[in-house]
Amino acid sequence: MQNVTQTKQDILQEALRTGKILLGEVITKQQQGDRWYAVVRWKGMKLYCDEAELGVQEHVKNKADALLGAMIEFVVVRQEDGRYYVSRKKAMEKQRQKWQNVKEGDIVHGRIVGITPRNAFVEVYGIEFALPVEEMMWNYTNDLRRYFKIADRVKAKVISTNPPKISVKQAYPNPWDTPPTVQVGQVLVCEIDAIAPFGFLVKLEDGKQCLCPPYMNAREIPTIGTKVVVQIQSIDLEKKRIFGTIQRILR
C-alpha cells in the first residue's frame, strides 16, 4: 500500500513540476479559513481547488456546487501542509490552445460537466459550451437527464471556430436520414418516449418519433415508458413528422 501511495505522490510531484493535466471527480466542497474549495478525488486521494480556480462563470454563486459529480481536468499548482492544490482554470487555458487547430466540421470529443432538463454543459478543449436540448438530440425530450449524465463523454460537431460553437446532435445520425419504416394505417406496439403539451411522442423502431394527440381515457394516463398500441395516421416527409393515435394502453 505504501508503494502505491508513493507512486501517486510521484505522479503529483511530476505534475506540479511539468504542468501535466490530470483528471478527477468533484465530490464535495470544504471551507479552509475564509475560502471555499472544491474537493477533487483523484486515484483515491483528495485534492483541493479554490473556487476561483474552477473556471466557472463569475455570475455562478456556488461554483463548487455547480460541478459536484463532474469529472474535471486540472493541473497541480502547489503543495502545502501535506495537501495538494489544483486549478481547473489553468488546465482549461492550456487545453484552449488545441482549439486553434480545430476546423469547422470537425468531430471533437467532450465531457458533460453539468446537466439540467433543458440544457447540457459540455467541455471541449477547455471551453465550456452551454447547449440547449435542441443541440443535444434530434428527437424531442422532456428531460435530457434521461439520456445524459455528468461525466459522460460525447462527440460534437464544430459548427464555428470563431466564435466557438458546437452541436452534439449533429455528430450523430439523424433518424430522418433514412425513410420511415412504418406505413399509414399500420398498427404497432410502441413506448411513450416523451410527453409534450401537444400530445405524446412514441418511439418507433427506426429511431423516429410519432406524435399522438392526448389520450382521452381519463381512467388511464400513459407515462414515459408505458407501452401503447398506436395506429399510424399520416407521414409528412417534407416536415419530417409522423402522426398517429393511441388505441389503448398495454398493461
KAGIKA-V294189 format. One record per residue. N is the residue number from 1. RES is the residue in three letters. SS is DSSP state (~ for helix, > for strand, _ for the rest). PSI is psi in radians with two decimals (none if undefined). Layout:
# KAGIKA-V294189
n->[N;N]
res->[RES;RES]
ss->[SS;SS]
psi->[PSI;PSI]
This chain:
# KAGIKA-V294189
n->[1;2;3;4;5;6;7;8;9;10;11;12;13;14;15;16;17;18;19;20;21;22;23;24;25;26;27;28;29;30;31;32;33;34;35;36;37;38;39;40;41;42;43;44;45;46;47;48;49;50;51;52;53;54;55;56;57;58;59;60;61;62;63;64;65;66;67;68;69;70;71;72;73;74;75;76;77;78;79;80;81;82;83;84;85;86;87;88;89;90;91;92;93;94;95;96;97;98;99;100;101;102;103;104;105;106;107;108;109;110;111;112;113;114;115;116;117;118;119;120;121;122;123;124;125;126;127;128;129;130;131;132;133;134;135;136;137;138;139;140;141;142;143;144;145;146;147;148;149;150;151;152;153;154;155;156;157;158;159;160;161;162;163;164;165;166;167;168;169;170;171;172;173;174;175;176;177;178;179;180;181;182;183;184;185;186;187;188;189;190;191;192;193;194;195;196;197;198;199;200;201;202;203;204;205;206;207;208;209;210;211;212;213;214;215;216;217;218;219;220;221;222;223;224;225;226;227;228;229;230;231;232;233;234;235;236;237;238;239;240;241;242;243;244;245;246;247;248;249;250;251]
res->[MET;GLN;ASN;VAL;THR;GLN;THR;LYS;GLN;ASP;ILE;LEU;GLN;GLU;ALA;LEU;ARG;THR;GLY;LYS;ILE;LEU;LEU;GLY;GLU;VAL;ILE;THR;LYS;GLN;GLN;GLN;GLY;ASP;ARG;TRP;TYR;ALA;VAL;VAL;ARG;TRP;LYS;GLY;MET;LYS;LEU;TYR;CYS;ASP;GLU;ALA;GLU;LEU;GLY;VAL;GLN;GLU;HIS;VAL;LYS;ASN;LYS;ALA;ASP;ALA;LEU;LEU;GLY;ALA;MET;ILE;GLU;PHE;VAL;VAL;VAL;ARG;GLN;GLU;ASP;GLY;ARG;TYR;TYR;VAL;SER;ARG;LYS;LYS;ALA;MET;GLU;LYS;GLN;ARG;GLN;LYS;TRP;GLN;ASN;VAL;LYS;GLU;GLY;ASP;ILE;VAL;HIS;GLY;ARG;ILE;VAL;GLY;ILE;THR;PRO;ARG;ASN;ALA;PHE;VAL;GLU;VAL;TYR;GLY;ILE;GLU;PHE;ALA;LEU;PRO;VAL;GLU;GLU;MET;MET;TRP;ASN;TYR;THR;ASN;ASP;LEU;ARG;ARG;TYR;PHE;LYS;ILE;ALA;ASP;ARG;VAL;LYS;ALA;LYS;VAL;ILE;SER;THR;ASN;PRO;PRO;LYS;ILE;SER;VAL;LYS;GLN;ALA;TYR;PRO;ASN;PRO;TRP;ASP;THR;PRO;PRO;THR;VAL;GLN;VAL;GLY;GLN;VAL;LEU;VAL;CYS;GLU;ILE;ASP;ALA;ILE;ALA;PRO;PHE;GLY;PHE;LEU;VAL;LYS;LEU;GLU;ASP;GLY;LYS;GLN;CYS;LEU;CYS;PRO;PRO;TYR;MET;ASN;ALA;ARG;GLU;ILE;PRO;THR;ILE;GLY;THR;LYS;VAL;VAL;VAL;GLN;ILE;GLN;SER;ILE;ASP;LEU;GLU;LYS;LYS;ARG;ILE;PHE;GLY;THR;ILE;GLN;ARG;ILE;LEU;ARG]
ss->[_;~;~;~;~;~;~;~;~;~;~;~;~;~;~;~;~;~;_;_;_;>;>;>;>;>;>;>;>;>;>;>;_;_;>;>;>;>;>;>;>;>;_;_;>;>;>;>;>;>;~;~;~;_;_;_;_;_;_;_;_;_;~;~;~;~;_;_;_;_;>;>;>;>;>;>;>;>;>;>;_;_;>;>;>;>;>;~;~;~;~;~;~;~;~;~;~;~;~;~;~;_;_;_;_;_;>;>;>;>;>;>;>;>;>;_;_;_;>;>;>;>;>;>;_;_;>;>;>;>;>;>;~;~;~;_;_;_;_;_;_;_;_;~;~;~;_;_;_;_;_;_;>;>;>;>;>;>;>;>;>;_;_;>;>;>;>;_;~;~;~;_;_;_;~;~;~;_;_;_;_;_;_;_;_;_;>;>;>;>;>;>;>;>;>;>;_;_;>;>;>;>;>;_;_;_;_;_;>;>;>;>;_;_;_;_;_;_;_;_;_;_;_;_;_;_;>;>;>;>;>;>;>;>;>;>;_;_;_;_;>;>;>;>;>;>;>;>;>;_;_]
psi->[-0.65;-0.66;-0.69;-0.80;-0.72;-0.68;-0.73;-0.74;-0.71;-0.74;-0.76;-0.69;-0.72;-0.74;-0.63;-0.68;-0.69;-0.29;0.31;2.41;2.27;2.98;2.28;3.01;2.32;2.05;-0.40;-3.00;2.79;2.45;2.31;1.88;-2.20;0.25;2.59;2.44;2.47;2.35;2.12;2.16;2.16;2.00;0.69;-0.11;2.67;2.15;2.86;2.28;2.02;2.42;-0.55;-0.29;0.22;-0.27;0.37;2.54;2.54;-0.57;-0.22;2.09;-0.96;1.41;-0.74;-0.71;-0.63;-0.39;0.14;2.23;-0.17;2.55;2.14;2.60;2.54;2.83;2.63;2.22;-0.43;2.81;2.28;2.21;0.70;0.05;2.59;2.34;2.42;2.94;2.05;-0.63;-0.78;-0.61;-0.70;-0.71;-0.69;-0.74;-0.53;-0.40;-0.51;-0.45;-0.43;-0.39;0.01;2.49;2.68;2.30;-0.23;2.61;2.12;2.94;2.39;3.13;2.36;2.14;-0.09;2.59;2.37;3.04;-0.59;-0.01;2.63;2.55;1.99;2.20;2.19;2.12;0.77;0.03;2.27;2.07;2.29;1.88;2.25;2.88;-0.56;-0.36;0.08;-0.59;2.60;-0.62;2.83;2.46;2.59;-0.51;1.96;-0.42;-0.19;-0.40;-0.41;2.66;2.84;2.39;-0.11;2.47;2.35;2.71;2.69;2.58;2.35;2.03;-0.64;2.50;-0.47;1.77;2.72;2.26;2.33;2.87;2.19;-0.77;-0.57;-0.13;-0.05;2.73;2.47;2.19;-0.44;0.12;-0.32;2.64;2.70;2.55;-0.02;2.86;2.68;2.33;-0.27;2.46;2.28;2.85;2.26;2.97;2.52;2.13;-0.51;2.73;2.14;2.87;-0.43;0.08;-2.85;2.47;2.17;2.63;2.20;2.88;-0.54;0.17;-0.22;2.88;2.60;2.21;2.20;2.43;2.88;2.41;2.20;-0.08;1.80;-0.35;-0.33;2.09;2.02;2.59;2.99;2.26;-0.24;2.35;2.33;2.76;2.17;2.44;2.26;2.19;-0.68;2.73;2.11;1.70;-0.59;-0.81;-0.05;0.99;2.53;2.33;2.52;-3.11;2.52;2.10;-0.76;2.88;2.41;2.35;none]
